[in-house]
Amino acid sequence: MYNEIKLEKGLYNLSGKSFTAALEELDPSSAYIGTPLEKLDAYERQLKRFSIRVSGSDCDRVEKFFSSTETAVLFPEFVTRSIRKGFDEAVLNSICAVKTSCESGQYLGCTLDDSAAYAVTAQGGALPASTVTEASSATVLAKYGRLINASYEAVRQQRLDVFGVMLRSIGVKLASAVTAKALEVLAQNVTPITTSSLSYADLVSLYGSFGSFDMNTVIVSPASASKIAAMSQLSEIKADENGRIRLPFGAELIKTGAADDSKIIGIDKNFALEFITSSDLLMETDKLIDRQLDSITVSITCGFKKIASDAVKVLTIG
């Protein structure tokens, strides 16, 4: 049972396993189906075990994690989950078709040559070919990270929900830096549609430039987003609960500070981009457990590869 698990630092250092995955092996969630705890994962059951409340009106403070040697082991996962939540809330999940894990710092993958026309084939004639080959060059993964300076004495009395929001904000900004690289890869080797100034007709032209694929996502800078939102054709359109706008022809408008003011990128998000990562978010767990919080690093190593080149179109302004 979850209240009999021995928590120790070594659970963070098991090869190929996250802390939660290690806990799940010791305390499988499948054992709680049909019980009041079935909606909690192994980590959340440990928070319940030690009555650590990370949100709500009776939320605990950071020092609650350090009330014993076992509860201190749970703190790095709280930090990681908070930052990851911010990272996952950013736009990457809205523009990537697939996520690939890679064990090395370079990813070769495959490329698809699909240039032969899809047409009627005469009886006995050779069928047009789509060819999948090994990529001629590797995608080099880069590290993105942040140094967090926060002494234990400075944060020990901070409510966990507030501290969690601070960490989430770091995750959001870290994801923005990663997104800039994603947009750079999307725009590579694309012949753009050009316009002197942005108009609704230009957005329609971008939409109309898609053939086999559908433009279901439009990625823009904050400045371009404000211009689009002010267009008369969008006067009756309301943002959804996440603050996002869907254009009249169905594409979701994604606003990000990582985008260039001079470029609007239209994609079919189901086919355009592969997100490659060699690691999950990495944290210096020992320092966190030992309350040596003066300088903690969080990082992710990742890269991007375009999948279907004709699932991406670019409108260049000016």
C-alpha positions, 0 to 999 in steps of 0.5 A: 500500500502507498503508506508503506513505501520507503521514500529515498533519494535513489528513486530519482536515479533509476536508469530510464525511469522518472520518479513517478514511474519508480513509485508506480512500480512500488505502488501500482495505480491499477490496485486502486481502481474502484477506490476513492484513490483511483484518480490519484497517481503514485506521487499524489498518493504520497502527498495524501499520505503525508497530508501535504496540500499543494493547493486550495485555501488550506495550502501548505508552505514549502517547509512542509516538504522538509518536515521529515527525510521522507517528505523531503524526497517528494519536493523535487517532483513538486518542482519538476511538475510545476515547471512541466505544467507551465512548459506543457501549457505553452504552444508546443503541444498545439503545433507538434504532430508527434513527440519522439524520444532520442537517446543521443544528442543527434537524431537522424530519422527519415525523410519522405519524397512524395513529389510524384503526382497522385494520378490515374495509372494506366493498366500495366503501368508503373505506380508513382512512388513515395519514397521513405529514406534515411535522412541525409543529415542529423537533427542536432538537439540543443539544451535549453535551461534555466538557473533558479536562485532561491535560498531555502530561507527565502522560500520556506514560508511561501505557500506552495500554490504561489511558489508553484505558479512562480515555477510554472511561469519559468516553464512557460518562458522556457517553452517559449525559447524552445518554440522559437526554434520550432518556428525557425524549422517550420519556416525553412525552405518554404517559398513564402506568399508576400504582402506589403501589409496584413489584410484578411484577404492575405489570410484567406490566400494563405488558407487557399494555398494549402492543397492536400493538407488543411490549414488548421493552425495559424501561428503569429506574433502578439503584434500580428495577433492584435491586427488580426483580432481587429479585422472587421471579419472577426468582429463577431468571433469570441475567444474560447475558454483558453483565450484562443480565437478560431478564424472564420475558415476554421484555423486556430490562431496561436499567439506566441512571443516566439513568432516574428512580426514579419511572418505568419506561419500556417500549418496542418498541425497533424502533419507538419512538425516532429518534436524530438527530445533526449530527456524530460525536464532535468532537475538537480534533485540532491540539492533540492532534497538537502535544502541547498536551493541557492542555485538549481538548474532545470533543462531540456534537450530537444530539437525539431524536424519537419515531417511533410513540407507541404503541410507548412505555408508562410506569409511574409509581411513587408 
